[in-house]
Amino acid sequence: MNRFDPLETIKEILWFLAVTAIAFGWMFLMMLIISFVAASVVKITIPVMLVTAVCFTVAVDIVAVIRRITKKRKEREIQRMLRE
């Protein structure tokens, strides 16, 4: 039950990278839309958009890692309870 599964680990890493890429693309697209809509009010440059998108992506990644850790801990706790 607690065996290391390399295929599962590779899938988790690829899923994490996909979520990261999607989050970055989404954040950057939202920054582009905001800059076009608010062009007369706020001047947002491409470097600022990239930094903002990276910051939001890192926040999404941190949440994803915390959720994964919590899930693994719950699974281990269930396995421990079943063994007792």
C-alpha positions as CSV (number, residue, x, y, z in Angstrom):
1,M,0.0,0.0,0.0
2,N,2.8,2.4,0.8
3,R,5.0,1.2,-2.0
4,F,6.8,3.7,-4.2
5,D,5.2,3.8,-7.7
6,P,7.4,5.6,-10.2
7,L,4.7,5.8,-12.8
8,E,2.3,7.5,-10.3
9,T,5.1,9.9,-9.3
10,I,5.7,10.8,-12.9
11,K,2.0,11.4,-13.4
12,E,1.9,13.7,-10.4
13,I,4.8,15.7,-11.5
14,L,3.4,16.1,-15.0
15,W,0.0,17.1,-13.6
16,F,1.7,19.7,-11.4
17,L,3.6,21.1,-14.4
18,A,0.4,21.2,-16.4
19,V,-1.5,23.0,-13.6
20,T,1.4,25.5,-13.3
21,A,1.5,26.2,-17.1
22,I,-2.3,26.7,-17.2
23,A,-2.2,28.9,-14.1
24,F,0.5,31.1,-15.6
25,G,-1.3,31.3,-19.0
26,W,-4.6,32.2,-17.3
27,M,-3.0,34.9,-15.1
28,F,-1.1,36.4,-18.0
29,L,-4.2,36.5,-20.1
30,M,-6.2,38.2,-17.4
31,M,-3.5,40.8,-17.0
32,L,-3.6,41.4,-20.8
33,I,-7.4,41.8,-20.7
34,I,-7.1,44.2,-17.7
35,S,-4.5,46.3,-19.4
36,F,-6.6,46.6,-22.6
37,V,-9.8,47.5,-20.7
38,A,-8.1,49.9,-18.3
39,A,-5.7,51.4,-20.9
40,S,-6.8,54.9,-20.3
41,V,-6.6,54.6,-16.5
42,V,-3.7,52.2,-15.7
43,K,-0.5,51.7,-17.7
44,I,0.6,48.1,-17.2
45,T,3.7,47.0,-19.1
46,I,4.6,43.5,-20.2
47,P,7.3,43.0,-17.6
48,V,4.8,43.9,-14.8
49,M,2.3,41.5,-16.3
50,L,4.9,38.7,-16.3
51,V,6.0,39.4,-12.7
52,T,2.3,39.5,-11.6
53,A,1.5,36.3,-13.5
54,V,4.5,34.5,-12.0
55,C,3.5,35.7,-8.4
56,F,-0.1,34.4,-8.9
57,T,1.2,31.2,-10.4
58,V,3.6,30.6,-7.4
59,A,0.6,31.2,-5.1
60,V,-1.5,28.6,-7.0
61,D,1.5,26.2,-6.9
62,I,1.8,26.6,-3.1
63,V,-1.9,25.9,-2.6
64,A,-1.6,22.8,-4.8
65,V,1.4,21.5,-2.9
66,I,-0.3,22.1,0.5
67,R,-3.4,20.3,-0.7
68,R,-1.3,17.3,-2.0
69,I,0.6,17.1,1.3
70,T,-2.7,17.2,3.3
71,K,-4.1,14.4,1.0
72,K,-1.0,12.2,1.5
73,R,-1.2,12.7,5.3
74,K,-4.9,11.7,5.4
75,E,-4.1,8.6,3.3
76,R,-1.3,7.6,5.6
77,E,-3.5,8.2,8.7
78,I,-6.2,5.9,7.1
79,Q,-3.6,3.3,6.3
80,R,-2.2,3.5,9.9
81,M,-5.8,3.1,11.3
82,L,-6.5,0.1,9.1
83,R,-3.3,-1.6,10.2
84,E,-4.2,-1.3,13.9
